[in-house]
């Protein structure tokens, strides 16, 4: 197995000559790196003009490995050969270290270079890379690789720190500045040679070496200070992966490389696997080119219906400086928007928001003292109901989620869900499987009115920026949403079959009831803690609705969907019910009866706590009634873990219409 590691450029704000003097202080041993026992010079030569030095060292290292492993391989120490070439004339030091111990089984090649900063001649750059090839090591290849990675990371982390430490020692000797090598000043050159070699006499005088051609830093190097400031804290291995991906994509794109923040997002999305990140990013770049995504910010024109009825927008920032986006999902008319701008229109709107977010991240990073790499999403679910589970709308939502996940990974830093009604777990069950596991871990849920209590939004959003519609002092310019008028629907913008409640494939069923007639759905539950959901519209007149539980024997035939359905004939003022004439057992009303008015839309859910028969009952009044309904039972395993906090043993109604939102609908 072969592993390659590349570190970003470290910048020392000292001249090259002073850094060389400090570098030499680390030999023959270095207490700051205890793994290095001793480095012995085996060859050392200077050119006649004191501009070139060739030095070979044999370094003894104490293997940072478990005691048992050392005994298995029979060594306590390993030896490396280090070859240095110092060119004072061109102000470059090149270092190459290779392992002597186990060279036939493991190949380690580490290369380092010090050189003058290309933009500031008084600063010095340092870069480092390593190649590890574990060929055959007694079946311990993975262990050896991990040990080597650990050691390499530790050395990188110490590198810059050591120069600072040894620079103080150089200053303590009275050396505050060193002039560069000058062909016209031999005396100055001899003094420079003395300081940078710590008075070491050459073992053999060497001829004047031919000036060596040194490569200048290429476009694939990054300044470590830049990484810390604009990309955040990265481990040495993560820095290495970033540089590798940068070079890889540049080769693929013929020099056109996405921003470092973009590369880093794709690496994080693939656990810093360069190969997987490259594949994901390559597909995304092709997608962006095909759909001309780079032109969205300049060319996208917001449709009027979006300006008037889309309940989302940017709203200041959270406590971490992340741009904050608000989406009042509970007030969004998904069907109306799709009928007006279509699925592609909704996708373009989403992509425009994402591109705006990337731009805001750049601005936030520039204006802050640290990297801002993701935004915060605040989702208000007040008003969410079963209508939001309209199947074509859910399909459109899932498609958009998949596209965003594939092309904008790791842009979501935190998702705050507030005022989540009990119907929300149903939507979450459908949607969450399409959201990356790492993204799902960033969701925080607030099911009631506790979002302004300790542990709520105030932990993440400044108090003065809590939007007014959530009880805060900050004016929000996010639209309230609402139903899109049918006059704004565009013919052909969005078509579907199961969106039509009258088509034969509709998931909604319609029933007309005469005076006092009863319609019932009977669910035989064998899965405790599953969730029974309902969604119905009262098409005309008023109707009474309740839910019962019974352990009596109900002899009603199954319908095609597996539920038991009974439509009882009217009998005087009261219709017959499947619960009438019970043959033993108890009957308990688990959802209080309530009157639902004509034109009202009602949604709700109930946790089926027992193995029993549950009956949803609609009872018409004196004028009869007509309704359209849909019911579904969701398995209990969807509601374990974090989502269980959104469930309760008793149910209520979540309602949409103006009548339902007032006294006729119990508070949630």
C-alpha positions in Angstrom: 0.0 0.0 0.0 1.3 3.4 -0.9 0.4 6.6 0.9 1.4 10.1 0.0 1.3 13.1 2.3 1.7 16.8 1.4 1.8 19.6 3.9 0.8 23.2 3.2 3.5 25.9 3.1 4.7 27.2 6.5 5.9 30.8 6.5 8.6 31.9 8.9 8.8 35.7 9.2 12.6 35.6 9.3 15.2 35.8 6.6 16.4 32.6 5.0 19.9 32.9 6.5 18.5 33.3 10.1 16.2 30.4 9.6 19.2 28.3 8.5 21.0 29.2 11.6 18.0 28.2 13.7 17.5 25.0 11.7 21.1 23.9 12.5 20.4 24.2 16.3 18.2 21.1 16.2 21.3 18.8 15.7 22.7 16.5 16.8 19.7 15.9 19.1 16.5 17.7 19.8 14.7 17.5 23.1 11.5 18.9 21.6 11.3 15.9 19.3 12.2 13.0 21.8 11.7 10.4 19.1 15.0 11.5 17.5 17.8 10.1 19.7 20.8 11.4 17.7 21.8 12.5 14.2 25.5 11.9 13.3 27.1 13.6 10.4 28.6 11.0 8.0 29.5 13.3 5.2 29.9 17.1 5.1 31.5 19.3 2.4 31.5 22.9 1.4 32.3 24.5 -2.0 35.3 26.7 -2.2 33.3 29.8 -2.4 31.2 28.9 0.7 27.9 28.9 -1.3 27.1 25.2 -1.4 27.0 22.6 1.4 26.3 18.9 1.1 25.6 17.1 4.4 24.6 13.5 5.1 23.4 12.4 8.5 22.5 9.0 10.0 19.6 9.6 12.4 18.6 7.2 15.2 14.9 7.2 16.1 13.1 5.6 19.0 10.1 3.9 17.4 6.9 5.3 18.8 5.2 1.9 18.7 3.7 -0.5 21.3 6.2 -2.5 23.3 4.8 -5.8 22.0 5.3 -4.7 18.4 8.9 -3.7 19.0 9.5 -7.2 20.5 7.8 -8.9 17.5 10.0 -7.0 15.0 13.1 -7.3 17.1 14.2 -3.6 17.2 14.0 -0.7 19.5 15.4 1.9 17.1 15.2 2.6 13.4 17.7 4.5 11.3 17.2 7.1 8.6 19.6 8.6 6.2 19.1 12.4 5.8 20.7 14.2 2.8 20.8 18.0 2.8 21.8 20.4 0.1 22.2 24.0 1.2 22.5 26.6 -1.5 23.3 29.9 0.1 23.7 31.6 -3.3 20.1 30.8 -4.4 18.8 30.7 -0.8 17.4 27.2 -0.8 17.8 24.2 1.5 16.6 20.8 0.2 16.3 17.8 2.5 15.6 14.2 1.7 15.3 11.4 4.3 14.9 7.7 3.6 14.7 4.8 6.0 17.7 2.4 6.3 16.0 0.0 8.7 13.6 -2.5 7.0 14.3 -0.8 3.7 13.3 -3.9 1.7 9.9 -4.1 3.5 9.0 -0.5 4.0 10.0 2.5 1.9 9.7 6.0 3.4 10.8 9.0 1.5 10.4 12.4 3.1 11.3 15.6 1.3 11.5 19.1 2.8 12.5 22.5 1.3 13.2 25.9 2.8 13.2 28.8 0.3 12.7 32.5 0.1 9.1 33.7 0.2 8.2 34.7 -3.4 6.7 38.0 -2.4 8.8 39.0 0.6 12.6 38.4 0.5 12.8 38.7 4.3 10.5 35.7 4.9 11.2 32.0 4.5 8.8 29.3 3.3 8.9 25.7 4.3 7.1 22.8 2.6 7.1 19.1 3.4 5.9 15.8 1.7 6.3 12.1 2.3 5.7 8.9 0.4 5.1 5.7 2.4 5.1 2.3 0.7 4.5 -0.7 3.0 5.4 -3.6 0.9 5.5 -6.5 3.4 5.8 -6.2 7.1 5.0 -9.5 8.8 1.3 -9.0 8.3 1.4 -5.7 10.3 1.1 -3.4 7.2 -1.9 -1.5 8.6 -0.3 -1.0 12.0 2.9 0.3 10.5 1.0 2.7 8.3 -0.9 4.1 11.2 2.3 4.5 13.2 4.0 6.3 10.3 1.0 8.6 9.8 1.0 9.5 13.5 4.7 10.2 13.5 4.6 12.3 10.3 1.7 14.4 11.6 3.5 15.0 14.9 6.6 16.2 13.0 4.6 18.6 10.9 2.9 20.1 13.9 6.3 20.6 15.6 8.1 22.1 12.6 7.1 25.7 12.8 7.2 25.8 16.6 10.8 24.5 16.6 12.1 27.3 14.4 10.6 29.8 16.8 12.3 28.0 19.8 15.7 27.8 18.1 15.5 31.4 16.8 15.5 32.5 20.4 18.7 30.5 20.9 20.3 32.1 17.9 19.4 35.5 19.2 20.9 34.6 22.6 24.3 34.0 20.9 24.2 37.7 19.8 23.2 37.0 16.1 20.3 39.3 15.2 20.7 39.4 11.5 22.7 37.7 8.7 23.4 39.2 5.3 22.8 36.9 2.3 25.7 35.3 0.5 27.6 37.8 -1.7 30.2 36.8 -4.3 32.0 40.1 -3.8 32.4 39.7 0.0 34.2 36.5 0.9 34.7 37.6 4.5 30.9 38.0 5.0 30.4 34.6 3.3 32.8 32.9 5.7 31.0 34.3 8.7 27.7 33.2 7.2 29.1 29.7 6.8 30.3 29.7 10.4 26.9 30.6 11.8 24.8 28.3 9.7 27.1 25.3 10.4 27.7 26.1 14.1 31.5 26.0 13.6 31.4 22.5 12.2 34.6 22.0 10.2 34.1 20.2 6.9 35.2 16.5 6.8 36.5 17.0 3.3 36.9 20.1 1.2 34.8 20.0 -1.9 35.0 21.6 -5.3 32.8 24.5 -6.3 29.5 22.8 -7.1 27.5 23.7 -10.1 24.5 25.9 -9.1 21.5 23.7 -8.7 18.2 24.6 -10.4 15.5 24.9 -7.8 11.8 24.7 -8.6 9.7 27.6 -7.4 6.6 27.0 -5.3 3.8 25.8 -7.6 0.1 26.6 -7.6 -0.7 23.5 -5.5 1.0 24.9 -2.3 -1.0 26.7 0.4 0.1 28.9 3.2 -0.6 27.4 6.6 -1.6 30.8 8.0 -4.1 31.2 5.1 -5.5 27.7 5.9 -6.1 28.6 9.5 -7.6 32.0 8.7 -9.8 31.1 5.8 -10.4 27.4 6.0 -10.3 26.7 9.8 -8.3 24.3 11.9 -7.2 21.2 9.9 -5.0 18.3 10.9 -1.8 17.7 9.0 -3.4 14.8 7.2 -6.5 16.9 6.3 -4.2 19.6 4.9 -2.4 16.9 2.9 -5.7 15.6 1.4 -6.7 19.1 0.5 -3.5 19.7 -1.4 -3.8 16.4 -3.2 -7.4 17.1 -4.3 -6.4 20.5 -5.4 -3.7 19.2 -7.7 -5.9 16.3 -8.9 -8.8 18.6 -9.9 -6.5 21.1 -11.5 -5.2 18.3 -13.8 -8.7 17.3 -14.6 -10.0 20.9 -15.1 -6.9 22.1 -17.0 -5.9 24.6 -14.4 -9.4 25.7 -13.4 -9.7 24.8 -9.8 -12.7 25.5 -7.5 -12.1 27.5 -4.4 -10.3 25.8 -1.5 -13.5 26.1 0.6 -15.4 24.1 -2.1 -12.7 21.4 -2.2 -12.8 21.2 1.6 -16.6 20.8 1.7 -16.4 17.8 -0.7 -13.5 16.3 1.2 -15.5 16.5 4.5 -18.5 15.0 2.8 -16.4 11.9 1.9 -14.5 11.7 5.2 -11.3 13.1 3.5 -11.1 10.3 1.0 -9.4 12.0 -1.9 -10.6 9.5 -4.5 -14.3 9.6 -3.3 -14.2 13.4 -3.0 -12.7 13.7 -6.5 -15.5 11.6 -8.0 -18.2 13.5 -6.2 -16.7 16.9 -7.1 -16.1 15.9 -10.7 -19.8 14.9 -11.1 -20.9 18.2 -9.5 -18.7 20.3 -11.8 -20.2 18.5 -14.8 -23.7 19.2 -13.4 -22.9 22.9 -12.8 -21.6 23.3 -16.3 -24.6 21.4 -17.9 -27.2 23.5 -16.0 -25.1 26.8 -16.1 -25.4 27.1 -12.3 -22.5 29.6 -12.2 -24.8 32.1 -14.0 -27.8 31.8 -11.6 -26.8 34.7 -9.3 -26.6 37.1 -12.3 -29.4 35.8 -14.5 -32.1 34.4 -12.1 -35.2 36.5 -12.0 -37.5 35.8 -9.0 -41.0 35.0 -10.2 -43.8 37.2 -8.8 -45.5 34.3 -7.1 -42.3 33.6 -5.2 -42.0 37.2 -4.1 -45.5 37.1 -2.8 -46.0 33.6 -1.4 -42.6 31.9 -0.8 -42.1 32.0 3.0 -38.3 31.9 3.1 -35.3 34.4 3.2 -32.0 35.3 4.7 -32.1 36.9 8.2 -28.9 38.2 9.8 -26.7 35.5 11.4 -26.5 33.1 14.3 -24.1 33.4 17.3 -21.3 31.7 15.4 -21.5 34.3 12.7 -23.1 31.9 10.2 -25.6 33.4 7.7 -29.1 32.5 9.0 -31.9 31.4 6.6 -35.5 31.2 7.7 -38.1 28.9 6.1 -41.6 29.1 7.4 -42.4 25.6 6.0 -45.7 25.3 7.8 -47.0 28.3 5.9 -45.8 27.2 2.5 -48.4 26.2 -0.1 -46.3 23.5 -1.8 -49.0 22.5 -4.2 -49.7 26.2 -5.2 -46.1 26.9 -5.8 -45.6 23.8 -7.9 -48.7 24.6 -9.9 -47.3 28.1 -10.5 -43.6 27.7 -11.2 -43.3 23.9 -11.6 -40.8 21.6 -10.0 -37.9 23.0 -12.1 -38.9 26.5 -11.0 -38.8 25.4 -7.3 -35.4 23.8 -7.9 -34.0 27.0 -9.5 -35.2 28.9 -6.6 -33.4 26.5 -4.2 -30.2 26.7 -6.2 -30.4 30.5 -6.2 -30.7 30.4 -2.4 -27.7 28.0 -2.2 -25.5 30.2 -4.4 -26.5 33.2 -2.3 -25.5 31.2 0.7 -22.0 30.5 -0.7 -21.5 34.2 -1.4 -22.7 35.1 2.1 -20.2 32.6 3.6 -17.3 34.3 1.7 -18.5 37.7 3.0 -18.9 36.4 6.6 -15.4 35.0 6.5 -13.9 38.2 5.3 -15.6 40.3 7.9 -14.9 37.9 10.8 -11.7 36.8 12.5 -12.2 33.1 11.5 -13.5 30.9 8.8 -17.3 30.7 8.3 -17.9 27.5 6.3 -21.6 26.8 6.7 -24.9 28.5 7.3 -27.7 28.0 9.8 -31.3 27.1 8.8 -34.3 28.0 11.0 -37.4 26.1 10.0 -40.8 27.2 11.5 -43.3 24.4 11.2 -46.3 26.2 12.6 -49.2 25.3 10.4 -47.6 22.0 9.1 -50.3 19.4 8.5 -51.1 16.4 6.4 -51.6 18.5 3.4 -47.8 19.0 3.3 -47.6 15.2 2.6 -49.2 15.6 -0.8 -47.4 12.9 -2.6 -46.3 14.9 -5.8 -45.0 17.7 -3.5 -43.0 15.2 -1.4 -41.5 13.7 -4.5 -40.4 17.1 -5.7 -38.9 17.9 -2.3 -37.0 14.6 -2.3 -35.5 15.3 -5.7 -34.4 18.8 -4.6 -32.8 17.4 -1.4 -30.9 14.8 -3.4 -29.6 17.5 -5.8 -28.6 19.9 -3.0 -26.9 17.0 -1.0 -24.9 16.1 -4.1 -23.7 19.6 -5.0 -23.7 21.6 -1.9 -22.3 19.2 0.7 -21.3 20.4 4.2 -22.9 23.8 3.8 -25.5 23.2 6.5 -23.9 23.9 9.9 -27.1 23.7 12.0 -30.8 23.2 11.5 -33.2 24.5 14.1 -36.7 23.1 13.9 -39.3 25.1 15.9 -43.0 24.7 16.7 -43.0 21.1 15.3 -46.5 19.6 15.5 -46.9 15.9 16.1 -47.6 15.4 12.4 -43.9 16.3 11.7 -42.5 12.9 12.5 -44.4 11.5 9.5 -42.8 14.0 7.1 -39.4 13.4 8.8 -39.7 9.7 8.4 -40.2 10.1 4.6 -37.5 12.8 4.1 -34.7 11.9 6.6 -33.6 8.8 4.7 -32.6 11.1 1.8 -30.5 13.4 4.0 -26.9 12.6 4.7 -26.3 11.1 8.1 -23.8 13.8 9.0 -26.4 16.5 8.1 -29.1 14.7 10.1 -26.9 15.0 13.2 -27.1 18.8 12.9 -30.9 18.9 13.4 -32.3 20.3 16.7 -36.0 19.9 17.3 -38.4 22.0 19.5 -41.9 20.5 19.5 -43.8 23.0 21.7 -43.4 26.6 22.9 -40.1 26.0 24.7 -37.9 27.3 21.9 -37.4 30.6 23.7 -36.5 28.8 27.0 -33.0 28.0 28.2 -31.6 25.4 25.8 -33.6 26.7 22.9 -33.0 29.2 20.2 -31.3 31.7 22.5 -28.3 29.3 22.7 -27.8 29.7 18.9 -29.3 33.0 17.8 -28.6 36.4 19.5 -31.6 37.5 21.5 -32.0 40.8 19.5 -32.1 38.8 16.2 -35.0 36.4 17.2 -37.6 37.1 14.5 -40.8 38.8 15.5 -43.1 36.0 14.4 -41.4 33.8 17.0 -41.8 36.3 19.8 -38.5 38.1 19.3 -37.8 41.8 18.8 -36.3 41.6 15.3 -38.4 42.6 12.3 -38.4 39.8 9.8 -38.9 40.4 6.1 -39.5 36.8 5.3 -42.9 36.5 3.7 -45.7 34.8 5.7 -46.6 32.5 2.8 -50.2 31.5 2.5 -52.3 29.8 -0.2 -51.3 30.7 -3.7 -54.5 31.9 -5.7 -55.5 29.5 -8.5 -55.4 32.5 -10.8 -51.6 32.4 -10.6 -51.4 28.7 -11.6 -49.7 28.2 -14.9 -51.1 25.6 -17.3 -48.5 22.8 -17.7 -46.2 24.1 -15.0 -46.8 20.9 -13.0 -49.0 17.9 -13.7 -49.7 14.8 -11.7 -52.4 12.2 -11.5 -52.6 11.5 -7.8 -52.9 15.2 -7.0 -56.4 15.1 -8.3 -58.7 13.9 -5.6 -61.3 12.8 -8.1 -59.1 10.7 -10.3 -59.3 6.9 -9.8 -55.7 6.6 -8.7 -56.0 9.2 -5.9 -54.9 8.3 -2.5 -57.9 10.2 -1.1 -61.3 8.5 -0.9 -64.6 10.4 -1.1 -67.9 9.5 0.7 -71.3 11.1 0.9 -73.4 10.6 4.0 -77.1 11.1 4.5 -78.9 12.4 7.6 -77.2 10.9 10.7 -75.2 8.4 8.7 -71.9 7.1 10.1 -68.7 6.3 8.2 -66.0 4.4 10.0 -62.5 3.1 9.4 -61.4 0.2 11.6 -57.7 -0.4 12.1 -56.7 -3.7 13.8 -53.4 -2.7 15.4 -50.7 -5.3 16.2 -47.8 -2.8 16.5 -47.8 -0.9 19.8 -46.6 2.7 19.4 -47.2 2.8 15.7 -48.8 6.1 14.5 -52.3 6.4 13.0 -52.6 9.5 10.8 -55.6 11.1 9.1 -56.3 13.9 6.7 -59.8 14.9 5.6 -61.7 17.7 4.0 -65.3 18.4 4.8 -66.8 19.1 1.4 -70.2 20.2 2.5 -72.2 20.7 5.7 -70.9 19.8 9.1 -69.7 16.5 10.5 -68.6 15.1 13.9 -65.3 13.2 14.1 -63.9 11.0 16.9 -61.5 8.1 17.4 -62.2 5.1 19.6 -60.3 2.1 20.9 -61.9 -1.2 21.7 -60.8 -4.8 22.4 -64.2 -6.2 21.4 -64.7 -8.4 18.4 -65.7 -6.4 15.3 -66.9 -8.4 12.4 -66.2 -6.1 9.5 -64.7 -7.2 6.2 -61.3 -6.0 5.1 -61.1 -3.5 2.2 -58.4 -3.6 -0.5 -56.0 -1.5 1.6 -56.2 -3.8 4.6 -58.3 -1.5 6.7 -61.8 -2.5 7.8 -64.4 -0.1 6.6 -68.0 0.3 7.6 -70.6 2.8 6.2 -73.6 2.4 8.4 -77.2 3.1 7.2 -79.1 5.8 8.9 -81.5 4.7 11.6 -83.7 7.5 12.9 -81.6 10.3 14.2 -78.5 8.1 14.8 -76.6 6.0 12.4 -75.5 2.4 13.3 -71.9 2.0 14.3 -69.6 -1.0 14.3 -69.2 -0.4 18.0 -72.9 -0.9 18.7 -73.9 -4.2 20.3 -70.5 -5.0 21.5 -70.0 -8.6 22.4 -68.0 -8.0 25.6 -64.9 -5.8 26.0 -64.4 -2.1 26.6 -64.9 0.8 24.3 -62.9 4.0 25.0 -62.9 7.3 23.1 -59.2 8.3 22.6 -59.8 11.4 20.6 -62.5 13.7 21.9 -65.5 14.2 19.5 -65.5 17.5 17.7 -67.6 19.2 15.1 -65.8 19.9 11.8 -67.4 22.5 9.6 -68.0 22.5 5.9 -64.9 23.6 4.0 -62.6 22.7 6.8 -59.4 20.7 6.4 -58.4 18.6 9.4 -55.2 16.6 9.9 -54.0 14.7 13.0 -52.4 11.7 14.4 -52.6 9.3 17.3 -50.1 6.9 18.9 -51.6 3.4 18.9 -50.5 2.4 22.4 -52.1 -1.0 22.5 -52.8 -4.1 20.4 -56.5 -3.3 19.8 -59.0 -2.2 17.3 -59.1 1.6 16.6 -62.1 3.2 15.0 -62.1 6.5 13.1 -65.7 7.7 13.1 -67.3 10.4 11.0 -71.0 11.1 11.9 -73.1 13.3 9.6 -75.6 15.9 11.0 -79.2 16.5 10.1 -78.3 17.9 6.7 -76.0 15.0 5.8 -72.4 15.6 4.8 -69.7 14.8 2.3 -66.0 14.3 2.9 -62.7 13.3 1.3 -60.2 11.5 3.5 -56.9 9.6 3.6 -55.6 7.6 6.5 -52.3 5.8 7.0 -50.6 3.8 9.8 -46.9 4.2 10.2 -44.7 1.5 11.8 -43.4 2.1 15.4 -39.7 1.6 14.4 -39.8 5.0 12.6 -40.3 6.8 15.9 -37.6 5.5 18.1 -34.6 7.5 19.3 -34.5 11.2 19.0 -37.9 11.5 17.3 -39.7 9.9 20.2 -39.8 13.2 22.0 -42.2 14.5 19.5 -44.8 11.8 20.3 -47.3 11.7 23.1 -49.8 9.2 24.4 -52.7 11.6 23.6 -53.4 13.3 20.4 -54.8 16.6 19.2 -55.7 18.1 15.8 -53.4 20.1 13.6 -55.6 22.3 11.5 -55.2 24.7 8.6 -58.4 26.6 8.0 -59.3 29.8 9.7 -62.1 28.2 11.7 -59.8 25.4 12.8 -57.2 27.9 14.0 -59.5 29.5 16.4 -61.8 28.2 19.1 -62.9 25.2 17.2 -59.5 23.6 17.3 -57.9 22.6 20.6 -54.5 24.1 21.1 -51.6 21.8 20.3 
